């Protein structure tokens, strides 16, 4: 989860091999170059995930979907659910080379979220309910403004809530997720 340290290590160990004489040694240098680029691009990739606001933009590959969910749960300040998604991503895909950058992102995010939000089940449930009730009020207020921008923002928020909480077993949370779906249908009319 220490991105700067990893970049420094790859720079120190790998870049020296770019000027090597053998192809095998040069390959290690090229690998280092790729790793450095991937690691330095993680913040940009996180920003891209945060900007995927429309339901059509939601990623399909599971590692990217879990990262998208983690980023959007953090934006809603549901840190417990964000930690759960980042942990699941890291645990499920740590051996998948194609998902490696998302696993590194998950490690970083887990470190950032370690001390944020409640940790016991009842406090998490109450905090989540408060977050979602506030989200519902926000999208209702945005709809009342009735501008193209406010309707777009209301739709994005409702879409996030519907997607992220639609399968909840908590009756209150499930009801708010259903209200989010109804909001989306109303906005499409």
C-alpha positions in Angstrom: 0.0 0.0 0.0 3.0 2.3 0.0 2.9 3.6 -3.6 5.8 6.1 -3.3 8.0 3.5 -1.7 7.1 1.0 -4.5 7.9 3.5 -7.2 11.3 4.3 -5.6 12.1 0.6 -5.4 11.2 0.0 -9.0 13.2 3.0 -10.0 16.2 1.9 -8.0 16.2 -1.7 -8.9 14.7 -1.8 -12.4 15.6 1.3 -14.3 19.3 0.6 -14.2 18.6 -2.4 -16.4 17.2 -0.3 -19.3 20.8 0.2 -20.6 21.8 -3.4 -20.1 23.4 -5.4 -22.9 21.3 -8.6 -22.7 17.6 -8.8 -23.7 16.7 -10.5 -20.5 18.2 -7.7 -18.4 16.5 -5.0 -20.7 13.2 -6.8 -20.2 13.5 -6.3 -16.4 14.1 -2.6 -17.1 11.0 -2.4 -19.4 9.0 -4.2 -16.7 10.2 -1.6 -14.1 9.1 1.2 -16.5 5.6 -0.4 -16.8 5.3 -0.9 -13.1 6.3 2.7 -12.4 3.8 4.0 -14.9 1.0 1.8 -13.5 1.7 2.9 -9.9 1.9 6.6 -10.7 -1.4 6.3 -12.6 -3.4 4.9 -9.7 -4.7 8.3 -8.5 -5.8 9.1 -12.0 -7.6 5.7 -12.3 -9.3 6.4 -9.0 -10.5 9.8 -10.3 -11.8 8.1 -13.5 -13.8 5.6 -11.3 -15.2 8.5 -9.3 -16.3 10.2 -12.5 -18.2 7.2 -13.8 -21.6 8.5 -12.7 -24.1 7.2 -15.3 -25.4 3.6 -14.8 -24.2 2.8 -18.3 -20.6 3.6 -17.2 -20.6 1.1 -14.3 -17.7 -1.3 -15.1 -18.4 -4.9 -15.9 -15.2 -6.7 -14.9 -15.5 -7.7 -11.2 -12.2 -6.2 -10.0 -13.0 -2.8 -11.6 -16.6 -3.0 -10.4 -15.5 -3.6 -6.8 -13.1 -0.6 -7.2 -15.9 1.5 -8.6 -18.1 0.5 -5.7 -15.4 1.3 -3.2 -14.8 4.7 -4.6 -18.5 5.6 -4.7 -19.2 4.2 -1.2 -16.4 6.4 0.1 -18.0 9.4 -1.6 -21.2 8.6 0.2 -19.1 8.3 3.4 -20.2 4.7 4.0 -16.7 3.7 5.1 -17.6 0.3 6.5 -19.1 -0.8 3.1 -16.1 0.8 1.3 -13.7 -1.2 3.5 -15.7 -4.4 2.7 -15.5 -3.8 -1.1 -11.8 -3.0 -0.9 -11.1 -6.1 1.3 -13.1 -8.3 -1.1 -11.2 -7.0 -4.1 -7.8 -7.5 -2.5 -8.6 -11.0 -1.1 -10.3 -12.3 -4.3 -7.9 -10.9 -6.9 -4.5 -10.6 -5.3 -3.2 -13.5 -7.5 -4.8 -12.1 -10.7 -2.1 -10.3 -12.7 -4.7 -8.3 -14.7 -6.3 -7.0 -11.5 -3.0 -6.2 -9.8 -3.3 -2.4 -10.0 -6.8 -2.6 -8.5 -5.4 -4.7 -5.6 -2.7 -2.1 -5.0 -5.4 0.6 -5.0 -7.4 -1.5 -2.5 -4.4 -1.8 -0.2 -3.9 2.0 -0.3 -7.6 2.6 0.3 -7.8 0.2 3.2 -4.9 2.0 4.8 -6.7 5.3 4.4 -10.0 4.0 5.7 -8.6 2.0 8.6 -9.8 4.5 11.3 -12.8 6.0 9.5 -16.4 5.4 10.4 -18.0 2.9 12.8 -16.8 -0.6 13.2 -19.5 -2.5 15.2 -22.5 -3.8 13.4 -25.2 -1.7 15.1 -23.2 1.6 14.7 -22.6 0.7 11.0 -26.3 0.0 10.4 -27.3 3.3 12.0 -24.7 5.3 10.2 -25.7 3.7 6.9 -29.3 4.5 7.5 -28.5 8.1 8.3 -26.3 8.4 5.1 -29.0 7.0 2.9 -31.8 9.1 4.5 -29.7 12.2 3.9 -29.0 11.0 0.3 -32.7 10.6 -0.3 -33.4 14.1 1.0 -30.6 15.4 -1.2 -32.0 13.9 -4.4 -35.5 15.0 -3.5 -34.2 18.6 -3.0 -32.3 18.4 -6.3 -35.5 17.3 -8.2 -37.4 20.2 -6.7 -34.9 22.6 -8.2 -35.9 21.2 -11.5 -32.9 22.4 -13.6 -31.1 20.1 -16.0 -28.1 20.0 -13.8 -30.0 19.3 -10.6 -32.0 16.5 -12.2 -28.7 15.0 -13.5 -27.1 15.1 -10.1 -30.3 13.7 -8.5 -30.2 10.8 -11.0 -26.5 10.1 -10.3 -27.0 10.0 -6.6 -30.1 7.8 -6.9 -28.3 5.5 -9.3 -25.5 5.0 -6.9 -27.8 4.3 -4.0 -29.9 1.8 -6.1 -26.8 0.0 -7.4 -24.8 -0.1 -4.1 -27.7 -0.9 -1.7 -30.3 -2.7 -3.9 -29.5 -6.1 -2.5 -29.5 -5.1 1.2 -31.2 -7.3 3.7 -31.9 -4.4 6.0 -35.6 -3.3 5.4 -34.9 0.4 5.9 -32.0 0.4 3.6 -33.8 -1.8 1.0 -36.7 0.7 1.1 -34.4 3.6 0.4 -32.8 1.7 -2.5 -36.3 1.1 -3.9 -37.1 4.8 -3.6 -33.9 5.5 -5.5 -35.1 3.3 -8.3 -38.5 5.1 -8.3 -36.6 8.4 -8.4 -34.7 7.2 -11.5 -37.9 6.2 -13.2 -39.5 9.5 -12.4 -36.5 11.4 -13.8 -36.7 9.4 -17.1 -40.3 10.5 -17.7 
